[in-house]
Amino acid sequence: MSRGNRGGRVQHARAKSGLPARFWQLWSATAISSTGDGLVGMVALPLLALTMTKDPVLISGVWAANRAAAAVFSLPAGVLTDHRDRRAVMVASELVPGVALAGLFAAMTVGAADLAMVYAVAVVISAGEVTYTLAAQAVFPELVPAQSQLSVANGRLMAAEAGGEQFVGPAVGGLLFDGARRLPFGLDAVSFFFSAMLVRVSLSGTNRVQDATKSGSHFRVSARAEATNRGGKLWRELAMGFRTFWSKPALRLLAAAMAGIQFSQNMVFGLLVIYGRHLLGLSSTGYGLFLAGAAVVGVAGLYFGGSVHARLGSSGVVVAGSLACALSFVSMSATRVAVLGALAFGLQEFGTAIANVGSVTTRQQLIPRELFGRVGSVHRLIVVLAGPFGALLGGALAEDVGVQTAFLVAGLLELGIVVVLAPAVLRYLPSRTPAGHLAR
């Protein structure tokens, strides 16, 4: 495709969505970084671990370490997001994982890589991801001109993230790993560095907040908030986030529902490489294509998630997404056919996608902008903390009763969570996007 044709399509997409150029710049940076993540996080890291050990607990432990790091770093990342230049935070959170991946690439080149390094890289990538995401979500509503576009814009951005991380990256990652094991790690390092540069350049000109004060950096909180940070204690900042979170029942309920998805999902994710390579009999390339094929469904869910959210509201998409995950895991437990397994796995991708659109949009509507980092980090802590426990339980079950039985248990657990929480979710979460302006 020619550069002119590509440019014409981008311009058409912008005109159709009505989203500004700054949004598409952030979209591009996210897509590049996420593609690199797909090379490593979903494919190369678990495949590398599989070459070092056959223990299901140690293999699922890589994913558990990744999720545990996301939980541990959630709260400090929230405070950092609220009291530092958010653009600088986003740049740094891309550079640090890039350096870690470059180090692993170098260690593999000289034959010095081991399982401990795999775990360390999984932790660093996760810490950078949670920090980047909190800062980006706090900035994001300022890039969208109208609240009516927020869920659509969230869907577009998350589609770029999922398209790179779950489709393009895995599709290429397995092939690259088969050719040269260290190559995906080197390319991911480059993608982090390039994304950091793009974030810095593309957001450098947007330095004014369009609010009542008409002053201050677009990616900074108010001077009063910064002064509070300088004079206060970290625990006070965190306490403020917890108090605000706990004062809103909808936020508590939303966190519980998303934590349920995270728990059951990670029971499966930690074992996917064993499921694909041993039960489905896939090569490394085939495993990457298996993930990529399933991701197509998830990307579609994110791209159209805004429209689904507009019809069902946050309550509807969270319940529907949870049910889709439960059905997916039960279906995966019943098949050893690669195509059917990919379709079943794709169903949970779709369910997670629409639930995430509802979750992010609701939080952006309910949380004051100057507190978004701290309050968002509490939500993220609760949700992500469920991940490592789910991964470890899945690994333990797989060791005792097999991978497919572990998947069945994950599906039944998620179904039980839906039954328990659905009545309250449908009652307290918005059934449609509320009118009015975003909380500031």
NUFIDO-514893 format. One line per 3 residues: number of its first residue (from 1); their letters; for each residue x, y, z of C-alpha. Coordinates in nm, 3 decimals. Example, Ala and Ser with C-alpha at 12.3 -4.5 7.8 and 13.67 -1.06 7.14 Angstrom:
1> as> 1.230 -0.450 0.780; 1.367 -0.106 0.714
//
This chain:
1> msr> 0.000 0.000 0.000; 0.136 0.342 -0.091; 0.208 0.607 0.169
4> gnr> -0.054 0.829 0.005; -0.322 0.563 0.032; -0.235 0.497 0.394
7> ggr> -0.255 0.868 0.469; -0.592 0.891 0.296; -0.731 0.607 0.504
10> vqh> -0.606 0.764 0.826; -0.763 1.097 0.732; -1.089 0.920 0.651
13> ara> -1.085 0.742 0.989; -1.018 1.069 1.168; -1.297 1.246 0.988
16> ksg> -1.540 0.966 1.057; -1.461 0.946 1.427; -1.417 1.321 1.478
19> lpa> -1.122 1.255 1.709; -0.836 1.507 1.710; -0.481 1.459 1.584
22> rfw> -0.342 1.437 1.938; -0.554 1.128 2.000; -0.420 0.957 1.689
25> qlw> -0.063 1.040 1.788; -0.115 0.866 2.122; -0.289 0.584 1.935
28> sat> 0.018 0.535 1.715; 0.260 0.527 2.010; 0.041 0.272 2.188
31> ais> 0.012 0.052 1.879; 0.389 0.041 1.829; 0.471 -0.038 2.190
34> stg> 0.193 -0.298 2.215; 0.314 -0.480 1.905; 0.651 -0.520 2.072
37> dgl> 0.478 -0.644 2.388; 0.297 -0.906 2.182; 0.628 -1.035 2.052
40> vgm> 0.754 -1.094 2.405; 0.488 -1.096 2.677; 0.239 -1.326 2.505
43> val> 0.480 -1.545 2.306; 0.857 -1.518 2.348; 0.878 -1.504 2.730
46> pll> 0.661 -1.814 2.794; 0.829 -1.998 2.507; 1.170 -1.911 2.649
49> alt> 1.058 -2.030 2.993; 0.937 -2.355 2.836; 1.290 -2.418 2.703
52> mtk> 1.429 -2.377 3.055; 1.179 -2.584 3.259; 0.886 -2.822 3.213
55> dpv> 0.736 -2.749 3.557; 0.381 -2.605 3.508; 0.410 -2.407 3.831
58> lis> 0.735 -2.238 3.725; 0.599 -2.169 3.377; 0.272 -2.019 3.505
61> gvw> 0.485 -1.838 3.764; 0.624 -1.612 3.490; 0.274 -1.478 3.428
64> aan> 0.207 -1.471 3.803; 0.517 -1.255 3.857; 0.405 -1.023 3.580
67> raa> 0.062 -0.978 3.739; 0.203 -0.947 4.092; 0.431 -0.665 3.978
70> aav> 0.132 -0.485 3.829; -0.042 -0.504 4.166; 0.261 -0.393 4.369
73> fsl> 0.334 -0.094 4.146; -0.028 0.019 4.111; -0.045 0.246 4.417
76> pag> 0.292 0.424 4.381; 0.228 0.460 4.008; -0.104 0.631 4.087
79> vlt> 0.063 0.887 4.314; 0.336 0.943 4.056; 0.076 0.997 3.786
82> dhr> -0.108 1.263 3.988; 0.200 1.459 4.091; 0.444 1.447 3.804
85> drr> 0.444 1.555 3.443; 0.236 1.276 3.294; 0.407 1.296 2.957
88> avm> 0.744 1.245 3.126; 0.603 0.954 3.327; 0.480 0.789 3.008
91> vas> 0.817 0.833 2.838; 1.007 0.689 3.135; 0.772 0.393 3.163
94> elv> 0.862 0.302 2.804; 1.237 0.355 2.835; 1.295 0.139 3.145
97> pgv> 1.142 -0.183 3.001; 1.331 -0.115 2.679; 1.659 -0.118 2.872
100> ala> 1.561 -0.441 3.054; 1.478 -0.614 2.726; 1.802 -0.497 2.570
103> glf> 1.982 -0.651 2.867; 1.807 -0.985 2.821; 1.886 -0.973 2.448
106> aam> 2.254 -0.923 2.531; 2.250 -1.205 2.789; 2.094 -1.445 2.537
109> tvg> 2.354 -1.345 2.281; 2.640 -1.454 2.509; 2.452 -1.757 2.647
112> aad> 2.407 -1.618 2.998; 2.025 -1.595 3.016; 1.841 -1.796 3.281
115> lam> 1.492 -1.832 3.428; 1.558 -1.563 3.688; 1.614 -1.312 3.406
118> vya> 1.288 -1.418 3.244; 1.105 -1.346 3.569; 1.287 -1.012 3.611
121> vav> 1.193 -0.893 3.263; 0.832 -0.998 3.320; 0.827 -0.782 3.635
124> vis> 0.987 -0.476 3.474; 0.756 -0.487 3.172; 0.454 -0.507 3.401
127> age> 0.568 -0.215 3.618; 0.616 0.001 3.310; 0.280 -0.103 3.166
130> vty> 0.079 -0.016 3.477; 0.249 0.323 3.508; 0.202 0.407 3.141
133> tla> -0.162 0.299 3.144; -0.257 0.504 3.452; -0.090 0.814 3.311
136> aqa> -0.245 0.764 2.968; -0.595 0.708 3.110; -0.561 1.024 3.321
139> vfp> -0.454 1.227 3.017; -0.688 1.061 2.775; -1.021 1.239 2.848
142> elv> -0.850 1.574 2.782; -0.771 1.456 2.430; -1.135 1.376 2.351
145> paq> -1.346 1.682 2.270; -1.684 1.546 2.388; -1.803 1.294 2.647
148> sql> -2.019 1.127 2.385; -1.699 1.022 2.207; -1.525 0.885 2.517
151> sva> -1.631 0.520 2.498; -1.565 0.513 2.122; -1.220 0.667 2.171
154> ngr> -1.144 0.422 2.452; -1.240 0.137 2.223; -1.018 0.268 1.942
157> lma> -0.719 0.307 2.173; -0.763 -0.033 2.334; -0.812 -0.188 1.989
160> aea> -0.470 -0.051 1.891; -0.323 -0.196 2.208; -0.488 -0.535 2.166
163> gge> -0.422 -0.544 1.792; -0.052 -0.503 1.850; -0.017 -0.707 2.168
166> qfv> -0.251 -0.993 2.085; -0.262 -1.008 1.704; 0.035 -0.860 1.515
169> gpa> 0.294 -0.929 1.786; 0.201 -1.295 1.851; 0.160 -1.368 1.480
172> vgg> 0.519 -1.257 1.418; 0.663 -1.350 1.759; 0.638 -1.726 1.723
175> llf> 0.794 -1.715 1.377; 1.082 -1.498 1.499; 1.136 -1.720 1.804
178> dga> 1.165 -2.024 1.577; 1.422 -1.840 1.366; 1.630 -1.682 1.644
181> rrl> 1.517 -1.694 2.006; 1.668 -1.361 2.103; 1.527 -1.164 1.809
184> pfg> 1.179 -1.089 1.959; 1.343 -0.940 2.269; 1.566 -0.710 2.065
187> lda> 1.275 -0.592 1.852; 1.060 -0.528 2.160; 1.338 -0.316 2.310
190> vsf> 1.348 -0.110 1.990; 0.969 -0.071 1.994; 0.980 0.066 2.350
193> ffs> 1.249 0.319 2.259; 1.063 0.430 1.945; 0.732 0.459 2.131
196> aml> 0.897 0.672 2.402; 1.029 0.908 2.137; 0.690 0.928 1.967
199> vrv> 0.508 1.003 2.295; 0.756 1.279 2.378; 0.741 1.441 2.036
202> sls> 0.370 1.404 1.967; 0.255 1.541 2.304; 0.517 1.813 2.345
205> gtn> 0.303 2.086 2.189; -0.009 2.024 2.402; 0.092 2.220 2.708
208> rvq> -0.224 2.404 2.811; -0.524 2.285 3.009; -0.856 2.416 2.884
211> dat> -1.013 2.474 3.222; -1.117 2.765 3.437; -0.761 2.855 3.526
214> ksg> -0.639 2.850 3.165; -0.294 2.770 3.292; -0.058 2.484 3.372
217> shf> 0.080 2.191 3.177; -0.169 1.978 2.990; -0.017 1.674 3.155
220> rvs> 0.020 1.815 3.505; -0.219 1.844 3.791; -0.281 2.187 3.946
223> ara> -0.010 2.381 4.130; -0.212 2.342 4.452; -0.207 1.963 4.411
226> eat> 0.168 1.969 4.350; 0.219 2.178 4.660; 0.014 1.928 4.859
229> nrg> 0.235 1.653 4.728; 0.553 1.832 4.834; 0.424 1.897 5.184
232> gkl> 0.236 1.575 5.244; 0.323 1.215 5.301; 0.289 0.929 5.058
235> wre> 0.045 0.753 5.287; -0.182 1.059 5.288; -0.191 1.059 4.910
238> lam> -0.274 0.690 4.903; -0.535 0.733 5.177; -0.706 1.001 4.969
241> gfr> -0.727 0.761 4.678; -0.870 0.483 4.897; -1.128 0.718 5.055
244> tfw> -1.249 0.844 4.719; -1.265 0.492 4.580; -1.456 0.356 4.881
247> skp> -1.702 0.645 4.876; -1.839 0.532 4.537; -2.024 0.197 4.552
250> alr> -2.020 0.168 4.173; -1.639 0.173 4.174; -1.623 -0.098 4.441
253> lla> -1.864 -0.318 4.253; -1.686 -0.262 3.922; -1.352 -0.359 4.077
256> aam> -1.501 -0.681 4.217; -1.648 -0.781 3.881; -1.327 -0.709 3.689
259> agi> -1.118 -0.888 3.954; -1.331 -1.197 3.898; -1.254 -1.189 3.527
262> qfs> -0.886 -1.134 3.602; -0.868 -1.430 3.841; -1.026 -1.687 3.610
265> qnm> -0.850 -1.545 3.305; -0.508 -1.580 3.463; -0.580 -1.940 3.560
268> vfg> -0.586 -1.996 3.184; -0.320 -1.749 3.066; -0.045 -1.900 3.279
271> llv> -0.101 -2.237 3.111; -0.165 -2.127 2.753; 0.181 -2.216 2.627
274> iyg> 0.141 -2.573 2.759; -0.210 -2.595 2.613; -0.093 -2.475 2.273
277> rhl> 0.238 -2.658 2.245; 0.155 -2.990 2.414; -0.223 -3.042 2.395
280> lgl> -0.288 -2.880 2.057; 0.050 -2.991 1.919; 0.145 -2.650 1.780
283> sst> 0.493 -2.533 1.684; 0.623 -2.202 1.818; 0.503 -2.036 1.498
286> gyg> 0.169 -2.213 1.522; 0.130 -2.104 1.883; 0.180 -1.741 1.783
289> lfl> -0.077 -1.779 1.507; -0.317 -1.945 1.751; -0.300 -1.638 1.977
292> aga> -0.323 -1.401 1.681; -0.630 -1.576 1.539; -0.811 -1.553 1.872
295> avv> -0.710 -1.189 1.908; -0.897 -1.092 1.591; -1.222 -1.144 1.781
298> gva> -1.095 -0.937 2.075; -0.980 -0.649 1.854; -1.323 -0.644 1.692
301> gly> -1.479 -0.629 2.038; -1.262 -0.331 2.130; -1.315 -0.150 1.802
304> fgg> -1.692 -0.180 1.829; -1.691 -0.174 2.209; -1.802 0.188 2.219
307> svh> -2.113 0.106 2.015; -2.190 -0.199 2.230; -2.141 0.012 2.543
310> arl> -2.379 0.277 2.409; -2.648 0.011 2.369; -2.595 -0.196 2.684
313> gss> -2.432 0.050 2.922; -2.153 -0.037 3.164; -2.364 -0.289 3.354
316> gvv> -2.461 -0.477 3.039; -2.111 -0.504 2.891; -1.956 -0.614 3.221
319> vag> -2.211 -0.895 3.267; -2.201 -0.999 2.901; -1.822 -0.994 2.897
322> sla> -1.801 -1.206 3.212; -2.039 -1.466 3.070; -1.836 -1.481 2.748
325> cal> -1.520 -1.553 2.949; -1.688 -1.833 3.144; -1.816 -1.997 2.826
328> sfv> -1.476 -1.960 2.662; -1.283 -2.142 2.934; -1.535 -2.427 2.956
331> sms> -1.518 -2.467 2.576; -1.136 -2.470 2.575; -1.140 -2.749 2.833
334> atr> -1.340 -2.967 2.597; -1.130 -2.950 2.279; -0.787 -3.043 2.151
337> vav> -0.854 -2.915 1.799; -0.649 -2.602 1.727; -0.914 -2.417 1.525
340> lga> -1.185 -2.481 1.784; -0.946 -2.388 2.063; -0.864 -2.059 1.891
343> laf> -1.233 -1.979 1.845; -1.306 -2.058 2.209; -1.012 -1.849 2.327
346> glq> -1.127 -1.568 2.101; -1.460 -1.561 2.282; -1.290 -1.458 2.607
349> efg> -1.092 -1.198 2.414; -1.419 -1.046 2.298; -1.574 -1.065 2.644
352> tai> -1.274 -0.905 2.812; -1.266 -0.637 2.544; -1.621 -0.511 2.589
355> anv> -1.598 -0.537 2.969; -1.279 -0.328 2.965; -1.440 -0.057 2.753
358> gsv> -1.721 -0.032 3.007; -1.480 -0.038 3.302; -1.245 0.235 3.176
361> ttr> -1.526 0.461 3.053; -1.715 0.435 3.381; -1.406 0.520 3.587
364> qql> -1.327 0.818 3.367; -1.680 0.943 3.427; -1.684 0.888 3.804
367> ipr> -1.332 0.981 3.917; -1.226 1.347 3.944; -0.945 1.414 3.696
370> elf> -0.696 1.540 3.957; -0.745 1.217 4.156; -0.760 0.975 3.866
373> grv> -0.412 0.832 3.918; -0.459 0.752 4.286; -0.819 0.630 4.266
376> gsv> -0.749 0.442 3.942; -0.452 0.274 4.105; -0.674 0.140 4.386
379> hrl> -0.907 -0.013 4.128; -0.611 -0.153 3.939; -0.457 -0.295 4.258
382> ivv> -0.773 -0.488 4.342; -0.819 -0.617 3.988; -0.458 -0.703 3.910
385> lag> -0.393 -0.858 4.251; -0.635 -1.134 4.157; -0.410 -1.227 3.864
388> pfg> -0.110 -1.394 4.032; -0.337 -1.595 4.261; -0.533 -1.717 3.960
391> all> -0.213 -1.808 3.771; -0.072 -1.999 4.067; -0.399 -2.184 4.125
394> gga> -0.412 -2.276 3.758; -0.056 -2.406 3.767; -0.123 -2.611 4.081
397> lae> -0.441 -2.761 3.933; -0.265 -2.843 3.606; 0.008 -3.026 3.795
400> dvg> -0.248 -3.238 3.985; -0.539 -3.289 3.745; -0.425 -3.158 3.406
403> vqt> -0.450 -2.841 3.201; -0.796 -2.901 3.058; -0.947 -2.963 3.401
406> afl> -0.785 -2.641 3.524; -0.955 -2.458 3.236; -1.289 -2.614 3.327
409> vag> -1.252 -2.501 3.688; -1.168 -2.147 3.566; -1.485 -2.135 3.359
412> lle> -1.707 -2.264 3.638; -1.555 -2.019 3.886; -1.620 -1.728 3.652
415> lgi> -1.977 -1.843 3.599; -2.028 -1.853 3.975; -1.889 -1.501 4.011
418> vvv> -2.130 -1.376 3.745; -2.427 -1.534 3.922; -2.331 -1.370 4.251
421> lap> -2.246 -1.022 4.121; -2.477 -0.974 3.822; -2.783 -0.850 4.016
424> avl> -2.582 -0.576 4.190; -2.392 -0.488 3.871; -2.715 -0.445 3.676
427> ryl> -2.860 -0.237 3.959; -2.575 0.001 4.045; -2.363 0.041 3.732
430> psr> -2.490 0.275 3.458; -2.721 0.112 3.208; -2.623 0.376 2.952
433> tpa> -2.372 0.663 2.927; -2.489 0.940 3.160; -2.537 1.290 3.028
436> ghl> -2.338 1.589 3.144; -1.973 1.683 3.168; -1.688 1.468 3.285
439> ar> -1.583 1.499 3.649; -1.285 1.728 3.680
//
